[in-house]
């Protein structure tokens, strides 16, 4: 009887079913040996000899295998079919050397899928351990160890707060940091676009954009301000337009290749927001259950029998026309054929996700893999792309419409690959003929212009057709809209993996661990699926770019990856690769031995100078302190391990700001260590900085008061101008103005998430100026609140009172922003355009309300909802009493508890993806 060893117990259980009682299947639970985490485990002086250590948890697993081999004379190593799997098999053979008898047969088998056919076939074709593949593993492990254990101590000594460096990890971090610096250096440029909505003689509408003005083809920035946009809108509306040309071109779209590791991670991130680690965990479980092929691969080719099965599934599900004449063959892009495997695909093409018993992430991921695989063998989509030019006869004005028509959906019937950038799909165009008239559609952009007007305080020249960010014509059928160029987007895990793949950095099995490491080290934070570099990450990148530049260069890292691929192919000796790397790397380490922290900070300060101290508008020296005007700004380290910019005149001048907010006074905030502004009632009042910007705080956090009173600095308040008096005014908010003259309820003024406001009951009214929060009186507050009530149409008069609804509750025809509507409880039904609001009958109203309720699924419980306010009013004194009691019990804590329910959902929403990544 043979002993078969695999990595996981789940895999062992599945394989045991296929092999039967003639085999003993055991799990190694991953790697059984590793390099001890201490200096000297790799010895460059002894031909890079490695000292391996059996993990304490692995000893019992090795003993179980050794015990089984006492009665069995065959050992079959059936670990995963990649470099790591080959390494685990090698470690097992080495660790079990004493238990392997002379007559014990040792062999290696691999299978790309855990199915009965694949496992049975693998057992018929045993081989020996692939030595070049093991050499490639040894080379990578030695390199990662040498970089980690030789470079990380340099960081600890020379750059307080830094935790580690890594051969690929540091290059990945550099990508994120450089992208953030691009974003910070970006300067938006204004440009305007002019659009119109036209209609055919048959009344079909379509949108066009201005491409030619004054007989000249427009470039992106030719219309650069509101005045130029106004002239362009006038030029368009003052001419009669006709269709100048209609050009239709046939086109085809082919499906994407099946998944490999990197593309699966990218697509799971785009479509489900799953991190690389989360994706690979779900894929691992699918593989071990026998549902998909091996999930760590850089190959996109598919086995012939799988292609045949996919084509048969397409035919049975969608028909002959969706099966292409010949099978699609995708060329494998892997540089090393020995490490290339089949694509990631279902093991059974006939089983869609709904036909398997899967839950949660596994079901979503399997559905994605199944659809991508099947779609990869489907027929191409046939499209017709149409371009229509509409213009004046004199050729001074030309507008263009583009669209596409799907003639045959092909693979799009099942699957379409996600995109990282927003690329608006071309819409479908109506039937348009050359030479026919093109008439403006009145009111087409009324809503868009109204929205632009609402975001501006004043209408330029008191015009109803022009505001600072938009221009329209009287008929509102043409719109000139302001736009600004956008900075490059921050990386997501999907786009970062894609970029690393393009540069040839890392390999499929490493992407997930790299992402996890840079987040765990607090070099990068993940927020709403975007990757932001922390100050520590910036400093590490600056240090490495300055003192170890070669080792964070993209070309060098990619070339080293290529050499390691050559090792796994048997074309290069791994010890030569290590020797060449170590010769230069050890010299670079030695050069930093005598460096002092002050020297390092000075060097990094100079290196990051253009970023940390950008030119000022007035032309003054950007390194001169904006507060005292005498000290020079320098990079300094904080007790927390981070760094900040501080004045050289400390402690006389306490000006500081974080390194991530460049730009002098506008970005100035205090360092993470805080700055004491003064003392009030025995407690220190300090100015600090947090995740959401600068704030003031009373006292320190204690066990009794874990969350001391805090208040964020409002927009426009410069941190360097803060003093004790201003801090106390902020901490005193909300400010009670007094009881409202109508109902006696308290009116308050405060600063919230959306700026300064006054509050009465549940109504919030914005204030134009922060300073007004501290000075506003009752008369002004009542006026601001009255305007808010008026805008909210709280007291809007009905156009027509329709009486009681048969189910209870009043009905009325009300005026609305988008036209008249019928109101009953919480159901609002639009009055049809052909019906006069004043002529709406009770019967019509009931019918329209019923239709609206059916569409929205609203339950018709108007009478109960009407009664609710009465109950609430009756209970209001009790609620007040409860609020008054709270301070007596917990003093300052009551307001914090009141705010907690609002904050909790947000935290949960943000943390969910990150928790999933850690599974």
ZASEPA-925476 format. One record per residue (C-alpha): x, y, z; residue in three letters. Coordinates in steps of 0.25 Angstrom, whole numbers, padded with zeros to 4 digits, always signed. Each point is the difference from the previous one (the first is absolute). Last residue first. Layout:
<nodes>
XYZALA...
</nodes>
This chain:
<nodes>
-0038+0142+0023UNK+0008+0013+0001UNK-0005+0006-0013UNK-0015-0002+0005UNK+0003+0009+0012UNK+0005+0010-0010UNK-0012-0001-0009UNK-0009+0002+0013UNK+0007+0011+0006UNK-0006+0011-0008UNK-0014-0004+0001UNK+0001-0003+0015UNK+0006+0013+0003UNK-0011+0007-0007UNK-0011-0008+0007UNK+0006+0004+0014UNK+0001+0015-0002UNK-0014+0003+0000UNK-0004-0009+0012UNK+0012+0006+0008UNK-0005+0014+0000UNK-0009-0001+0011UNK+0010-0008+0008UNK+0010+0012-0001UNK-0010+0010+0004UNK-0003-0008+0013UNK+0014-0002+0004UNK+0003+0014+0006UNK-0007-0003+0013UNK-0003-0015+0001UNK-0012-0001+0010UNK-0005+0014+0002UNK+0003+0003-0015UNK-0009-0011-0004UNK-0012+0005+0008UNK-0002+0012-0009UNK-0001-0009-0012UNK-0010-0009+0006UNK-0009+0012+0004UNK+0000+0005-0014UNK-0005-0014-0005UNK-0011+0001+0010UNK-0004+0014-0004UNK+0000-0005-0014UNK-0010-0012+0002UNK-0012+0008-0004UNK+0007+0006-0012UNK+0004-0014-0005UNK-0014-0005+0001UNK-0005+0011-0008UNK+0011-0002-0010UNK-0004-0014-0002UNK-0015+0002-0004UNK+0003+0004-0014UNK+0009-0012-0002UNK-0012-0009+0005UNK-0009+0007-0010UNK+0009-0001-0012UNK+0002-0015+0001UNK+0001-0004-0015UNK+0012-0008-0001UNK+0010+0006-0010UNK+0005-0011-0010UNK+0005+0012-0009UNK-0008-0004-0012UNK-0012-0005+0007UNK-0001+0013+0009UNK+0001+0009-0013UNK-0011-0008-0007UNK-0009+0001+0013UNK+0003+0015+0001UNK-0003+0003-0015UNK-0014-0008+0002UNK-0003+0007+0013UNK+0003+0014-0006UNK-0008-0003-0013UNK-0012-0004+0009UNK+0001+0013+0008UNK+0001+0009-0012UNK+0012+0007-0005UNK-0005+0013-0007UNK+0008+0010+0008UNK+0013-0008-0004UNK-0003+0001-0015UNK+0002-0013-0006UNK+0008-0002-0013UNK+0013+0000+0008UNK-0004-0012+0009UNK-0001+0004+0015UNK+0012-0007+0007UNK-0004-0009+0011UNK+0006+0002+0014UNK-0003-0011+0011UNK+0005+0003+0014UNK-0014+0004+0005UNK-0008+0004-0012UNK+0007+0010-0009UNK-0004+0003-0015UNK+0010+0006-0008UNK+0003+0013-0008UNK+0013+0002-0008UNK+0015-0002+0002UNK+0002+0009+0012UNK-0014-0003+0005UNK-0014+0006+0002UNK-0009-0008+0008UNK-0014-0007-0004UNK-0006-0005+0013UNK-0004-0013+0007UNK-0004-0001+0015UNK+0001-0013+0008UNK-0009-0012+0001UNK-0001-0012-0009UNK-0011+0006-0009UNK+0010+0012-0001UNK-0006+0013+0007UNK-0001+0013-0007UNK+0005+0004-0014UNK+0006+0014+0004UNK+0005+0007-0012UNK+0013+0008-0003UNK+0005-0003+0014UNK+0007+0011+0007UNK+0015-0002+0004UNK+0002+0001+0015UNK+0011-0010+0000UNK+0005+0004-0014UNK+0014-0004+0004UNK+0005+0013-0006UNK-0010+0007+0009UNK+0004-0007+0012UNK+0014+0003-0003UNK-0003+0015-0002UNK-0007+0000+0014UNK+0012-0007+0006UNK+0009+0011-0005UNK-0010+0011+0005UNK-0002-0007+0014UNK+0015+0000+0002UNK+0002+0015-0004UNK-0011+0004+0010UNK+0006-0009+0011UNK+0014+0005-0001UNK+0012-0005-0008UNK+0014+0003+0006UNK+0007-0013+0003UNK-0005-0008-0012UNK+0001+0012-0009UNK+0015-0001+0000UNK-0002-0013-0008UNK-0006+0008-0012UNK-0011-0003-0009UNK-0009-0007+0010UNK-0007-0013-0004UNK-0014-0003+0006UNK-0003-0013+0007UNK-0014-0004+0003UNK-0003-0011+0010UNK-0004+0008+0012UNK+0007+0014-0003UNK+0014+0000-0005UNK+0010+0010-0004UNK+0011-0003-0010UNK+0015+0001-0002UNK+0006-0010-0010UNK-0004-0014-0007UNK+0006-0009+0011UNK-0005+0009+0011UNK+0003+0013+0006UNK-0010+0005+0011UNK-0012+0010+0003UNK-0011-0004+0008UNK-0015+0004+0001UNK-0007-0006+0013UNK-0015-0003-0002UNK-0010+0011+0005UNK-0010-0003-0010UNK-0001+0013-0008UNK+0010+0009+0006UNK+0011-0010-0001UNK+0007-0002+0013UNK+0015+0005+0001UNK+0013+0001-0008UNK+0006-0012+0006UNK+0014-0002-0005UNK+0004-0015-0004UNK+0012+0003+0002UNK+0008+0004+0012UNK+0012-0008-0005UNK+0001+0009-0012UNK-0001+0013+0009UNK+0011-0006+0009UNK+0009-0003-0012UNK-0001+0015-0005UNK+0003+0005+0014UNK+0012-0009+0002UNK+0007+0004-0013UNK-0001-0005-0015UNK+0007+0008-0011UNK+0010-0011-0003UNK-0012-0010-0002UNK-0006+0009-0011UNK-0015+0001+0001UNK-0006+0001-0014UNK-0008-0013+0001UNK-0004-0003+0014UNK+0010-0006+0010UNK-0005-0013+0006UNK-0005+0000+0014UNK+0003-0009+0011UNK-0005-0004+0014UNK+0008-0012+0007UNK-0003-0014-0005UNK+0005-0010+0010UNK-0005+0008+0011UNK+0000-0009+0013UNK+0012-0008-0006UNK+0007+0012-0004UNK+0001+0008-0013UNK+0007+0014+0002UNK-0005+0013+0003UNK-0009+0009-0010UNK+0003-0002-0014UNK+0001+0008-0013UNK+0000-0005-0014UNK+0008-0001-0013UNK-0003-0010-0011UNK-0009-0012-0002UNK+0011-0011+0004UNK+0004+0009+0011UNK+0008+0012+0004UNK+0001+0007+0013UNK-0002+0014+0007UNK+0000-0001+0015UNK-0008+0005+0011UNK+0006-0005+0014UNK-0010-0002+0011UNK+0000+0008+0013UNK-0012+0008-0002UNK+0006+0005-0014UNK+0015-0002-0003UNK+0007+0005-0012UNK+0003-0003-0015UNK+0007-0013+0002UNK+0006-0005-0013UNK-0003-0015-0005UNK+0010-0012-0001UNK-0007-0003-0014UNK+0006+0013-0005UNK-0009+0013-0002UNK-0006+0004-0013UNK+0004+0009-0011UNK-0006-0003-0014UNK-0004+0014-0003UNK+0012+0005+0006UNK+0011-0006-0008UNK-0003-0010-0011UNK+0002-0014+0003UNK-0010-0009+0008UNK+0006-0014+0000UNK+0013+0005+0008UNK-0009+0003+0012UNK+0000+0015+0005UNK+0007+0007+0011UNK+0002+0014+0006UNK+0004+0000+0014UNK+0009+0013+0000UNK+0008+0003+0013UNK+0002-0015+0002UNK+0004-0002-0011UNK+0006+0010-0009UNK+0004-0010-0011UNK-0015-0001-0004UNK-0006-0014-0002UNK-0004-0009-0011UNK-0005-0013+0004UNK+0004-0015+0002UNK-0006-0013+0005UNK+0005-0009+0011UNK-0010+0004+0010UNK+0011+0008+0008UNK+0001+0009-0013UNK+0011+0002-0009UNK+0004+0013-0007UNK+0001+0006-0014UNK+0005+0014+0000UNK-0006+0014-0002UNK+0009+0012+0003UNK-0003+0010+0011UNK-0001+0015-0002UNK-0014+0003-0005UNK-0007-0004+0013UNK-0012-0006-0006UNK+0002-0003-0014UNK+0014-0007+0003UNK+0009+0003-0012UNK+0002-0013-0008UNK-0008+0005-0011UNK+0008+0012-0003UNK-0009+0012-0005UNK-0005+0000-0014UNK-0014+0005+0004UNK-0007-0012-0005UNK+0009-0009+0008UNK+0009-0011-0007UNK-0002-0014+0006UNK+0007-0004+0013UNK-0003-0015+0003UNK-0001-0004-0015UNK+0012+0008-0005UNK+0008-0004+0012UNK-0003-0015+0001UNK+0015-0003-0004UNK+0005+0012+0009UNK-0008-0005+0012UNK+0004-0014-0003UNK+0015+0004+0001UNK-0003+0009+0013UNK-0007-0012+0006UNK+0011-0010-0003UNK+0011+0010+0005UNK-0008+0002+0013UNK-0002-0015+0002UNK+0015-0002-0001UNK+0007-0008-0011UNK+0012-0008+0003UNK-0005-0014-0004UNK-0007+0006-0013UNK+0011-0004-0010UNK+0001-0014+0006UNK-0015-0003-0005UNK+0004+0005-0014UNK+0012-0009+0000UNK-0009-0012+0005UNK-0009+0003-0012UNK+0010+0000-0011UNK+0007-0013+0004UNK-0013-0007+0004UNK-0007+0001-0013UNK+0011-0006-0008UNK+0002-0011+0010UNK-0015-0003+0001UNK-0001-0001-0015UNK+0012-0009-0001UNK-0006-0009+0011UNK-0012-0002-0008UNK+0007-0005-0012UNK-0007+0004-0013UNK-0008-0007-0011UNK-0007-0011+0008UNK-0014+0006-0003UNK-0001+0003+0015UNK+0013+0008-0001UNK-0004+0007-0012UNK-0013+0005+0007UNK+0009+0005+0011UNK+0008+0008-0010UNK-0012+0006-0005UNK-0005+0004+0014UNK+0014+0007+0001UNK-0003+0007-0012UNK-0013+0005+0005UNK+0006+0005+0013UNK+0011+0007-0008UNK-0010+0006-0010UNK-0009+0005+0011UNK+0010+0007+0008UNK-0001-0002+0015UNK+0013-0008+0002UNK+0008+0010-0009UNK-0004+0012+0009UNK+0006-0006+0013UNK+0004+0013+0007UNK-0009+0011-0006UNK-0012-0009-0006UNK+0001-0008+0013UNK-0001+0012+0009UNK-0011+0007-0008UNK-0008-0013-0001UNK+0001-0002+0015UNK-0004+0014+0003UNK-0012-0001-0009UNK-0005-0013+0006UNK+0002+0006+0014UNK-0008+0012-0004UNK-0012-0009-0004UNK-0002-0004-0015UNK-0014+0000-0004UNK-0006-0013-0008UNK-0015+0001-0005UNK-0010-0011+0003UNK-0009+0010+0008UNK+0013+0003+0009UNK+0012-0009+0001UNK+0011+0005+0007UNK+0015-0001-0004UNK+0013-0001+0008UNK-0007-0005+0012UNK+0008-0012+0001UNK-0013-0008-0001UNK-0004+0007-0013UNK+0014-0002-0007UNK+0000-0015+0004UNK-0015-0003-0004UNK+0002+0005-0014UNK+0014-0007-0002UNK-0007-0013+0005UNK-0011+0001-0010UNK+0010+0003-0012UNK+0010-0011+0003UNK-0006-0013-0006UNK-0003+0006-0013UNK+0014+0006-0002UNK+0007+0013+0004UNK+0005+0011-0009UNK-0001-0001-0015UNK-0003+0014-0002UNK-0014-0003-0006UNK-0003-0010+0011UNK+0003+0010+0010UNK-0009+0010-0007UNK-0011-0010+0000UNK+0002-0004+0014UNK-0001+0015+0004UNK-0013+0002-0009UNK-0007-0011+0007UNK+0005+0003+0014UNK-0005+0014-0002UNK+0010+0011-0004UNK-0003+0015+0001UNK-0006+0006-0012UNK+0008+0009-0009UNK-0003+0015+0003UNK-0013+0005-0007UNK-0001+0012-0010UNK-0011+0009+0003UNK-0014+0002-0006UNK-0010+0012-0002UNK-0012-0003-0008UNK-0006+0007-0012UNK-0014-0005-0002UNK-0010+0001-0012UNK-0014-0004+0000UNK-0003+0010+0012UNK-0010+0008-0009UNK+0006+0013+0005UNK+0014-0005-0003UNK+0009-0007+0011UNK+0013+0004+0007UNK+0006-0008+0011UNK+0011+0001+0011UNK+0000+0015+0004UNK-0015+0002-0003UNK-0007+0003-0013UNK-0014-0002-0006UNK-0009+0007+0011UNK+0009+0012-0001UNK+0002+0010+0012UNK+0013+0004-0007UNK+0006-0013+0006UNK-0009-0008+0009UNK+0005+0000+0014UNK+0003-0010+0011UNK+0003-0012-0009UNK-0004-0014+0003UNK-0015+0002-0003UNK+0003+0006-0014UNK+0008-0013-0004UNK-0012-0009+0004UNK-0010+0010-0007UNK+0009-0001-0012UNK-0001-0016+0000UNK-0015+0000+0003UNK-0003+0010-0012UNK+0009-0008-0010UNK-0010-0005-0009UNK-0010+0012+0002UNK-0002+0001-0015UNK+0005-0010-0009UNK+0007+0007-0011UNK-0003-0004-0015UNK+0009-0008-0009UNK-0005+0000-0015UNK+0003-0011-0009UNK+0012+0000-0010UNK+0006-0014+0004UNK-0010-0009+0007UNK-0001-0003+0015UNK-0007-0013+0005UNK+0002+0001+0015UNK+0013-0001+0007UNK+0004-0010+0011UNK+0009+0005+0011UNK+0015-0001+0000UNK+0005-0006+0014UNK+0006+0010+0009UNK+0014-0003+0003UNK+0002+0000+0015UNK+0013-0006+0003UNK+0004-0013+0006UNK-0009-0008-0010UNK-0008-0013+0002UNK+0000-0011-0010UNK-0014-0003-0007UNK-0007-0013+0002UNK-0011-0009-0004UNK-0008+0006-0012UNK+0013+0009-0003UNK+0006-0013-0005UNK-0008+0001-0013UNK-0009+0013+0001UNK-0004+0001-0015UNK-0003+0013-0007UNK+0004+0008+0012UNK-0002+0015-0004UNK+0010+0010+0003UNK+0000+0015+0002UNK+0007+0013-0003UNK-0006+0014-0002UNK+0008+0012-0005UNK-0003+0015-0001UNK+0006+0009-0011UNK-0001+0015+0000UNK+0007+0009-0010UNK-0003-0009-0012UNK-0008+0011-0007UNK-0011-0010-0001UNK-0001-0002+0015UNK+0003-0013+0007UNK-0004-0015+0003UNK+0011-0011-0001UNK-0005-0014+0003UNK+0010-0011+0004UNK-0006-0015+0000UNK+0007-0012+0006UNK-0007-0013-0005UNK+0003-0012+0009UNK+0002-0015-0001UNK+0003-0007+0013UNK+0010-0011-0002UNK-0004-0015+0002UNK+0002-0007+0013UNK+0012-0008+0005UNK+0005+0011+0010UNK-0014+0002+0004UNK+0000-0014+0006UNK+0012+0003+0008UNK-0004+0014+0004UNK-0014-0005+0005UNK+0006-0011+0008UNK+0011+0008+0007UNK-0010+0011+0004UNK-0010-0010+0005UNK+0010-0007+0008UNK+0005+0013+0006UNK-0015+0004+0004UNK-0003-0014+0005UNK+0013-0001+0008UNK-0002+0014+0006UNK-0013-0003+0006UNK-0005-0015-0001UNK+0002-0011-0009UNK-0009-0013-0002UNK+0002-0001-0015UNK-0011+0002-0011UNK-0002+0015+0002UNK+0015+0002-0003UNK+0000-0006-0014UNK+0003-0015-0001UNK+0001-0005-0015UNK+0015+0004-0001UNK+0004-0009+0011UNK+0014+0002+0005UNK-0002+0015+0000UNK+0011+0009-0006UNK+0013+0007+0005UNK+0009-0001-0012UNK+0009-0012-0002UNK+0014+0000+0006UNK+0013+0008-0003UNK+0011-0003+0010UNK+0008-0009-0010UNK-0004+0009-0012UNK+0008+0012+0006UNK-0003+0013-0006UNK-0015-0002+0002UNK-0009+0007-0011UNK-0007-0013-0004UNK-0007+0003-0014UNK-0015-0002+0000UNK-0007-0009-0009UNK-0014+0002-0004UNK-0007-0012-0006UNK-0005+0000-0014UNK-0013+0004-0006UNK-0004+0009+0012UNK-0011-0006+0009UNK-0011+0011+0003UNK-0007-0003-0013UNK-0002-0014+0004UNK-0009+0002+0012UNK+0001+0007+0013UNK+0000-0011+0011UNK+0002-0012-0007UNK+0010+0006-0010UNK+0008+0007+0010UNK+0001-0012+0009UNK+0005-0008-0012UNK+0010+0011-0003UNK+0005+0000+0015UNK+0002-0015+0000UNK+0008+0000-0013UNK+0009+0011+0006UNK+0002-0008+0012UNK+0004-0012-0007UNK+0010+0008-0008UNK+0006+0005+0013UNK+0000+0015+0001UNK+0011+0010-0001UNK+0000+0013+0008UNK+0012-0003+0008UNK+0006+0008+0012UNK-0005-0009+0010UNK-0004-0001+0015UNK-0015-0004+0000UNK+0001-0015-0003UNK-0012-0005-0008UNK-0014+0003+0006UNK-0011-0008+0007UNK+0008-0011+0006UNK-0003+0004+0015UNK+0015+0004+0002UNK-0001+0009-0012UNK-0012+0007+0004UNK+0006+0002+0014UNK+0013+0006-0006UNK-0008+0009-0009UNK-0007+0006+0013UNK+0013+0002+0006UNK+0006+0006-0012UNK-0011+0010-0002UNK+0001+0005+0015UNK+0015+0001-0001UNK-0001+0008-0013UNK-0011+0009+0006UNK-0014-0001-0004UNK-0008+0012-0005UNK-0010-0009-0007UNK+0001+0004-0014UNK+0013+0008-0001UNK+0007-0008+0010UNK-0004-0013-0005UNK+0004+0004-0014UNK+0014+0004+0005UNK+0002-0012+0008UNK-0004-0010-0011UNK+0008+0008-0010UNK+0013-0002+0009UNK-0003-0015+0002UNK-0003-0004-0014UNK-0014+0001-0005UNK-0005-0004-0014UNK+0003+0009-0012UNK-0009+0012-0002UNK-0011-0001-0011UNK+0001+0006-0014UNK-0007+0013-0004UNK-0004+0002-0014UNK-0002+0013-0009UNK-0009+0004-0011UNK+0001+0015-0004UNK-0011+0010-0001UNK+0003+0014-0005UNK-0012+0011+0000UNK+0004+0013-0006UNK-0005+0015+0000UNK-0012-0001+0008UNK-0007+0013+0000UNK+0001+0012+0010UNK-0005+0014-0001UNK+0009+0010+0007UNK-0001+0010+0011UNK-0001-0012+0011UNK+0014-0005-0003UNK+0007+0014-0001UNK-0007+0004+0013UNK+0005-0012+0007UNK+0014+0002-0005UNK+0000+0015+0005UNK-0005-0004+0014UNK+0011-0011+0000UNK+0010+0010-0003UNK-0005+0009+0011UNK-0001-0011+0010UNK+0015-0004-0002UNK+0009-0009-0007UNK-0006-0004-0013UNK+0012-0004-0008UNK+0005-0009+0011UNK-0004-0014-0006UNK+0003+0004-0015UNK-0011+0005-0009UNK+0000-0002-0015UNK-0001+0014-0006UNK-0011+0005-0009UNK-0004+0010+0011UNK-0003-0011+0009UNK+0002-0015-0003UNK-0002-0011+0009UNK-0012+0004+0009UNK-0007-0012+0006UNK-0013-0008-0004UNK-0011-0006+0007UNK-0012-0008-0007UNK-0015+0001+0000UNK-0010-0006-0009UNK-0012+0009-0004UNK-0001-0005-0015UNK+0006+0012-0005UNK+0012-0004+0008UNK+0003+0006+0013UNK+0012+0008+0006UNK+0006+0001+0014UNK+0012+0009+0001UNK+0013-0001+0007UNK+0012+0010+0002UNK+0012-0004+0008UNK+0008+0009+0008UNK+0015+0000+0005UNK+0007+0003+0013UNK+0013-0005+0004UNK+0003-0008+0013UNK+0014+0001+0005UNK+0006-0014+0004UNK+0012+0000+0010UNK-0009-0007+0010UNK-0005-0010-0009UNK+0014-0003-0006UNK+0005-0001+0014UNK-0011-0011+0003UNK+0004-0008-0012UNK+0015+0001+0004UNK-0004-0006+0014UNK-0009-0011-0006UNK+0011-0005-0009UNK+0011+0002+0010UNK-0008-0010+0009UNK+0000-0010-0011UNK+0015+0001-0001UNK+0002-0001+0015UNK-0009-0013+0001UNK+0008-0006-0012UNK+0014-0002+0007UNK-0006+0004+0014UNK+0002+0010+0011UNK-0004+0001+0014UNK-0005+0007+0012UNK+0003+0015-0002UNK-0004+0008+0012UNK+0014+0006+0002UNK+0008+0001-0013UNK+0015-0003+0002UNK+0000-0011+0010UNK-0013-0007-0004UNK+0002+0002-0014UNK+0014-0006+0000UNK-0005-0011+0008UNK-0010-0003-0012UNK+0010+0000-0010UNK+0008-0012+0004UNK-0011-0009+0006UNK-0010+0003-0011UNK+0009+0001-0012UNK+0008-0013+0004UNK-0013-0008+0003UNK-0007+0004-0013UNK+0012-0003-0008UNK+0002-0014+0007UNK-0015-0003-0002UNK+0001+0004-0014UNK+0012-0008-0003UNK-0005-0012+0008UNK-0013+0000-0008UNK+0007+0001-0014UNK+0009-0012+0005UNK-0012-0008+0003UNK-0006+0002-0014UNK+0014-0003-0006UNK+0000-0013+0009UNK-0014-0005-0005UNK-0003-0011+0010UNK-0001-0014-0007UNK-0012-0005-0008UNK-0013-0007+0001UNK-0009-0002-0012UNK-0011-0010+0003UNK-0003+0007+0013UNK-0003+0013-0008UNK-0010-0007-0008UNK-0008-0004+0012UNK+0001+0014+0006UNK-0005+0006-0013UNK-0011-0009-0002UNK-0005+0000+0014UNK+0000+0015+0000UNK+0009+0009+0008UNK+0005+0008-0011UNK+0014+0004-0006UNK+0006-0014+0005UNK+0014-0002+0004UNK+0008-0013+0005UNK+0013-0002+0006UNK+0007-0013+0004UNK+0007-0007+0011UNK+0001-0015+0000UNK+0004-0006+0014UNK+0011-0011-0002UNK+0011+0008+0007UNK-0009+0004+0011UNK-0006+0015+0001UNK-0002+0003+0015UNK+0014+0007+0001UNK-0002+0008-0012UNK-0014+0005+0004UNK+0005+0015+0002UNK+0007-0001-0014UNK-0012-0006-0007UNK-0010+0009+0006UNK+0009+0012-0003UNK+0000-0004-0015UNK-0015-0002+0000UNK-0002+0013+0006UNK+0009+0007-0010UNK-0007-0007-0012UNK-0013+0006+0005UNK+0006+0014+0002UNK+0005-0001-0015UNK-0013-0005-0005UNK-0008-0012-0002UNK-0005-0001+0015UNK+0004-0012+0009UNK-0001-0014-0004UNK+0012-0007+0006UNK-0002-0015-0001UNK+0008-0008+0010UNK+0000-0015-0002UNK+0004-0011+0010UNK-0011+0000+0009UNK+0000-0006+0015UNK+0010+0010+0006UNK-0004+0010-0010UNK-0013+0004+0007UNK+0009+0003+0013UNK+0009+0009-0008UNK-0013+0008-0006UNK-0006+0001+0014UNK+0014+0005+0005UNK+0001+0010-0011UNK-0014+0006+0004UNK+0004+0000+0015UNK+0013+0007-0003UNK-0007+0011-0009UNK-0006+0008+0012UNK+0014+0002+0005UNK+0006+0005-0013UNK+0011-0009-0005UNK+0013+0009-0002UNK+0008+0002-0012UNK+0014+0006+0000UNK+0004+0004-0014UNK+0013+0000-0007UNK+0002+0012-0009UNK+0014-0005-0005UNK+0006+0000+0014UNK+0003+0015+0001UNK-0014+0004-0004UNK-0006-0007+0012UNK-0015+0000+0000UNK-0006-0003+0014UNK+0011+0009+0006UNK-0009+0011+0005UNK-0013-0005+0006UNK-0014-0004-0004UNK+0004-0015-0001UNK-0001-0004-0015UNK-0012-0009-0003UNK-0005-0014+0001UNK-0013-0007+0000UNK-0006+0008-0011UNK-0016-0001-0001UNK-0008-0009+0009UNK+0008-0013-0003UNK-0013-0007-0003UNK-0002-0015+0000UNK-0006-0010-0011UNK+0002-0015+0003UNK-0002-0007-0013UNK-0006-0014-0003UNK-0013+0003+0007UNK-0005+0010-0011UNK+0007+0009-0010UNK-0012+0009-0003UNK-0006+0002+0014UNK+0014+0002+0006UNK+0002+0011-0010UNK-0011+0008+0006UNK+0004-0002+0014UNK+0014+0003-0003UNK-0003+0013-0007UNK-0009+0005+0012UNK+0012-0005+0010UNK+0009+0009-0008UNK+0014-0001-0006UNK+0000-0014-0006UNK+0008-0013+0004UNK-0004-0013-0006UNK+0005-0013+0008UNK-0001-0012-0009UNK-0005-0014+0004UNK
</nodes>
